[in-house]
């Protein structure tokens, strides 16, 4: 999904703008609509994942995503573009990160941040394949590229989904591969694993909302970059589609390295402090991209943004799991996504609308950089909540 949809969206924007002449605002609106759908459905999706298991949600999501991609190859108007894009967005949401994270949180405790980081490398590795998608768009056209992408999802993704299991206990196994009696020997994580908040208890804590607002602030930058970076590089800086894809690949390599290193560090050091540093790096990178005129500035942006995204991304789930436990992790994360979605929706819209009105992404990128820097404050405030008070039954 990362290679075919999320990372490749900017490349599709370039070729569709050439063929249909649609505005940046329209493409921003489509991406924002998809993210809004993900946020609105987040609580329901989280509950369904906790109730029926990740595998079921992944299978349904992949089927919708694959069919949506194949239908996308036949579009010819803004209406059909929005309809098929909505299908792909729905499928990627149902079959994407949340159900995978729910399973990982249930299977790992002591090395949870590292496990989430390893699993998250699938998204940036997909970014490395953006170069292949760009080549396919040039060689066979966007319609055949989209159709074959959908077919690949159905033929490859659905069988792989069988490997996902919700919890270790029904299979006669234990989190971290250790029975409960052995878990207390590692003192650093027993507190994280000891208390499972209910969704209602989590909603009463300021920490949940601080994390959500901070996460949304980070995604203002991530979503805007994902939608507009290729257009910015090709239209303002004069890069070819393949050169812009190479920048994406470079940033993605850094993201993979950062995810693995950040996951290792997240199990040993203060996660919140690491995330605050990442927010500053997001903001600085965005300022560099806004005023970039040379490759060195673009490379510096790719370095900062790739490292910040790689380290911060998996820590979002790790912090929630440490604070609120694994029993209702899907539902709690879904509730959080209602707030987080404003970042995914707002980033592309702010950048796209201001670019159409001013003829440049510079103002929009600078505004988003400031908002990301402000978002770091919320992670400073997001301290671990006290265990909920419960009346013994």
HELIX and SHEET records of a PDB file:
HELIX    1   1 UNK A    2  UNK A    6  3                                   5    
HELIX    2   2 UNK A    9  UNK A   20  1                                  12    
HELIX    3   3 UNK A   24  UNK A   52  1                                  29    
HELIX    4   4 UNK A   54  UNK A   72  1                                  19    
HELIX    5   5 UNK A   78  UNK A   94  1                                  17    
HELIX    6   6 UNK A   97  UNK A  107  1                                  11    
HELIX    7   7 UNK A  112  UNK A  128  1                                  17    
HELIX    8   8 UNK A  130  UNK A  139  1                                  10    
HELIX    9   9 UNK A  142  UNK A  152  1                                  11    
HELIX   10  10 UNK A  153  UNK A  157  3                                   5    
HELIX   11  11 UNK A  158  UNK A  160  1                                   3    
HELIX   12  12 UNK A  161  UNK A  163  5                                   3    
HELIX   13  13 UNK A  169  UNK A  171  5                                   3    
HELIX   14  14 UNK A  175  UNK A  177  5                                   3    
HELIX   15  15 UNK A  180  UNK A  183  1                                   4    
HELIX   16  16 UNK A  187  UNK A  194  1                                   8    
HELIX   17  17 UNK A  199  UNK A  203  1                                   5    
HELIX   18  18 UNK A  206  UNK A  231  1                                  26    
HELIX   19  19 UNK A  232  UNK A  236  3                                   5    
HELIX   20  20 UNK A  241  UNK A  266  1                                  26    
HELIX   21  21 UNK A  271  UNK A  291  1                                  21    
HELIX   22  22 UNK A  295  UNK A  324  1                                  30    
HELIX   23  23 UNK A  329  UNK A  358  1                                  30    
HELIX   24  24 UNK A  362  UNK A  381  1                                  20    
END                                                                             
